[in-house]
Amino acid sequence: MLGFAELRAMIAGIDDVAYFQTSGFSPKPAPVLDDAIHWMRFQARGPALPAIADACATLVEQTRADVAAAINASPDDVMLNENATVGINIVANGIAWRPGDVVLLSDHEHPGNRVVWYEIARRHDVQLRFLPLDGADDAQLLRAAASALQAPVRIVSLSHVSRRSGRVIPAPSLSRLCAQAGVPLLLDGAQAFGAIPVDVAALGCDFYVLSGHKYILGPQATGALYVRHDRLDWLRPSWLGSRSQQTMDQHGGLVLQPSARRFEFGTRNIGDIAGFRRALHMIDAIGWPAWFAAIAERVATTIAALAPLPGVVIETPMLAEQRGGMVCLRVAGLTGSEVYHALLERAHILVSPFEPGTATVRVSLHGFTTDHEIERLASAIAALSPASITT
Ligand SMILES: Cc1ncc(COP(=O)(O)O)c(C=O)c1O
């Protein structure tokens, strides 16, 4: 068994700055780095030596199995990659677009779940529509989705947890609506994986993308794409290479891997994969329910500390089951950037601003976040005001 105090002690520099930015990039515990380095050193002795190459290939498959287990998927349905956005690109570029097709997004999507669709729209004469998450409760959101699905929607692509408000969308109900309409649902789990339980079978989605470098505490540039088996051949793989094939000949004959492994090709960094696996094993050592419970409790404690402060508006839902691992808030009269800089430069507290020109900041919590850090955050925010920024 591992505890959060021990986990915290494994993170170098954790006391230098109060780190409320795990939803962007997490700090990394030493065992994650140790395994990454260990495997890079091991491989460096001769990457092409059969014993070394085989051990590395086995590690990749073990990591795939561990990621699959973490989201209740079959390993055959999981592609390992560098980040959530890679998975979104594979899906977006894998659809046989027809002019007039519609892509349904929401008004809370990260650029990673917007840019590629915007380009698809320009290139293929596809229309984009946006479900409004602001001001819509779950019932209203579902009604809006049902109505939007009357159009020729080719895919719905939504964040499982909104990075704009920290709200968990009603994904199972949305996936039922999509299934009734025969429209695939992609869930962007960048803000969900490692923060709340993710069970792709229960969610009923067709595709799920995730990052390993956020709440999981894995190395930078780790992630995965889940492709439900019946959607595998629906996607036309746009990038392929060595290892994508099951068989091929010298005359153009090609049979692709009958699994999501077909999207993987070429040479990759074994250190990232080893570190990703070790990060998952650290959660095993703490226990996944305890991991999620600690994050939820830290979020609740932070809301309780910040909500009473004058001028602070909490944008994250008050219902615990609608929350992920973050608290989004704004401070009256200040931009998000002003809050971010004041907290970092005056109080050594790192949060994340939302987008330039907006007032929201995002505070992400983790099991390693201490009471003292939450108290420091509350005192520092209490001291903020438009007048304090100009002085
Ligand atoms: C909702 C959401 N989607 C996608 C991303 C991009 O993640 P990645 O860097 O793993 O591609 C982020 C990053 O913060 C995010 O919050």
The ligand as an ORCA input file, in Angstrom:
! r2SCAN-3c Opt
* xyz 0 1
  C     -10.165     18.707    -22.468
  C      -8.789     18.619    -23.054
  N      -8.623     18.017    -24.239
  C      -7.407     17.881    -24.795
  C      -6.303     18.375    -24.170
  C      -4.979     18.202    -24.820
  O      -4.337     17.123    -24.193
  P      -3.043     16.480    -24.816
  O      -1.915     17.421    -24.574
  O      -2.875     15.179    -24.077
  O      -3.280     16.268    -26.253
  C      -6.408     19.021    -22.937
  C      -5.231     19.560    -22.249
  O      -5.286     20.229    -21.248
  C      -7.700     19.138    -22.364
  O      -7.877     19.753    -21.198
*
